[in-house]
Amino acid sequence: MPSDASAPTGRPSSSSPTPSGPLARLKAFRGTETGRTAELAAASMLNNAIQLLFTVLLTRLLGKTGYASLAALVAAFLILQVSGQAMQAAAARAIVRWTTQGHQEPYREVRGWTVHALALSLVVAVLGVVFRQPLADLIGVGPHPWAAAVLPVSGALYLLVCLQRGALQGLGDFDALGGSIVMEAVLRLGAAIVLVSIGMEVTGAFAAAPVAFAILVVGMDRRLRHKHVDGAVTAAGEDEKPVTLWHLAKWERTVIVSLLLVAIMQNVDTILAKRELDESVAGSYAAAAVAAKAVVWVAVGVALQLLPEATRRAVAGENPHPVLRRAIAFLFLIGVPAILIFVAIPGWLLRTAFGPTFDSAAGALPLLGVAMLLLSITLMSVQYLSAIGRHRHLLPLLVLAIAEVTMLARTGWTATEFATIVLAAQAAAASITLALAWWTPPAPGVEVESDDEPIGLAARGGQDAPPRGATAETPAVG
């Protein structure tokens, strides 16, 4: 199995001379699998630090009640957000398989996805305005109907952001991918400060997200067009059509369902806390949940490299297991020190970060920290299992997600009891999914996921990939 230094991705081979200076060694390290994993984890950590600054500023600008409403809106968005993240994983995995098997123009697919996602954004924007009050009542933010109206279009624009990131991920453009993660947080923070300062309050704070997404979409599309379009193949022929979002979702449905279930387990407690806990406690619990999720953001960054690399190795018939081991090691390197801080000074941390009235859920913070570390293990295990074409984790995750929602929906819990239920659910999920990932080999034929996938049919028929510049007979694989 290839080492970090010898994998065929433009990195230096083992026979290359050792770089002499510190900058040269750093550049060489960034070219290794471990270096790219560290780079993406750092980008996610920086994103999380900026998001924490976003939270700290808004708790002071909006107050506890206003922040509790914003937290409920953000938690509802996170359910939609993970739909986008699931499609990102699907896009990345599909593009790895397609390019490995000879796809000459992956941007053609991204361009088609962009058109579909923009049309969806327009439709849901209208629906959000029409049904803003029922949606606000459902989320539990009745006094802020226009903030709720922004939710559907935020989800649709984030879907487009994720599809573009998935393309960058599958093509191995990790520099652009990491940059987009950081810029999302910077743009959102800047837009929120402007919108809240002009008096839009909760609505302005929440509307900052789609503003940031729209700017990101333009920037990433430019990157994809300028760096990843082969000049020899610039347009589809008359009989060629891009892969639709529906077909992408159909071929990668296991990845999507898996990550949706993980997202429910990650975010449902914040949503239900707003409905089931006392209003003042709900705001403190939301702040504790935000702090605890710092570990999850590290896992998200690590998984950005884990999924395409494990897929690539599985498709090539190599052993993908070292990719999982490295990801778990990175997670513990960052997660364990964070949990020790949560255990040592939970009250001081919440008061300092969010304000003097946000420490009523201090007892929940260490429990939530451990729960989010376990959830991060689940997230990476699920992405690994999806990469190697295994699906046995779906039923256990479904059962655990239903059990967690059922337990949290009961009234009368304290913040600490709420966190204990979350911890128990995450412990069970992490144990099951990690065991499956650790001892399950890649599925036979993992490179072909569906009989009706064009690339798969060509591969099964023993046909060679079309030469660069040639036109394939099958649609969507130019």
Secondary structure, DSSP 8 states (H G I E B T S, - for coil): ---TTTSTTT---TTS----SHHHHHHHHHTSHHHHHHHHHHHHHHHHHHHHHHHHHHHHHHHHHHHHHHHHHHHHHHHHHHHHHHHHHHHHHHHHHHHHTT-S-HHHHHHHHHHHHHHHHHHHHHHHHHTHHHHHHHHT-TT-HHHHHHHHHHHHHHHHHHHHHHHHHHTT-HHHHHHHHHHHHHHHHHHHHHHIIIIIHHHHHHHHHHHHHHHHHHHHHHHHHHHS--TT--S--TT-----HHHHHHHTHHHHHHHHHHHHHHHHHHHHHHHHS-HHHHHHHHHHHHHHTHHHHHHHHHHHHHHHHHHHHHHTT---HHHHHHHHHHHHHHHHHHHHHHHHSHHHHHHHHH-TT--TTTTHHHHHHHHHHHHHHHHHHHHHHHHTT--TTHHHHHHHHHHHHHHHTSS---HHHHHHHHHHHHHHHHHHHHHHHHH----TTTT---TT-HHHHHHHTT-----TT---SSTT--
